[in-house]
Amino acid sequence: MMPLTLANAGETVEIVKITGKDEVRQHLAELGFVTGEQVTVQTQIAGNMILAVKDSRVALDKAMAGRIMVE
């Protein structure tokens, strides 16, 4: 298990856990980041990421991406 921020561009990973306060987890869930979901890293620039999840593209900053644990 590792934070999403360590995944490389082009890599597809599976979400295993989301950390943080309830409102942070709820916000990420509304964007499609839920346990068991596949996420593909499109690009990563200075820790900020553009991700493909559930047929859409989402940009996350380094702090938010760090709350998503993947494998």
N, C-alpha and C positions, 0 to 999 in steps of 0.2 A: 504494500500500500504506500502511495506517495501523493503529494499534492499535485493538482493538475498543472501547476506552474512548471513542473519538471518534465512534462511531456513535450516531445519535439513536434515541429511543424510536419503535417502529413500523417501523424500518428493517430490511431483510433484507440480509445481507452474506454473502460467501463466504470461508471460511478459506483463506488462502494459505500461512501459515507459523506455526509455534508455536515460540517461543524459550524458553530456560531450561534448567535441568539435566534430565538424563534422567528423574529421578523426577517432576519437575513435568510434563513432556510426557506421561509415562505416565499420571499421574493425570488430566490433562485428556482424554486419549484414552479412558480408561475412562468418563468422563462423556459422551462422544460428540463431543468437540471434536477432529476430525481434518481434515487438509488436504482441501479440496474440498467440505466439508460446508457447507450453508446454515444460518445462524444468524439468528434474528429477535430484536431487542432488545424485550423487553416493557416494562420500566421501568428507569430509571436514577436513583438517588438518591445524591448525594455521591460519584459515581464507582463505587458498588457497583451491580451489574446483575442483573436477572432476565432470563434468556435462554430462548428456545424452540429446542431442538435435538433432532433425531431423535424427535419426538413426546413430548418431556418438557420440563419447565421446570427450569432449573438456576440457582441463585444463585451469583454469583462476586464476590469482592471486587475492588477497584480494581487491586491488584497482580497478581492472576491474570489478570484481563481484559486488562491491559496486555501480557501475554506473547503474546496471540493477535493475529496480524496478519491483516487482512482487506482486501478491496476490493469 
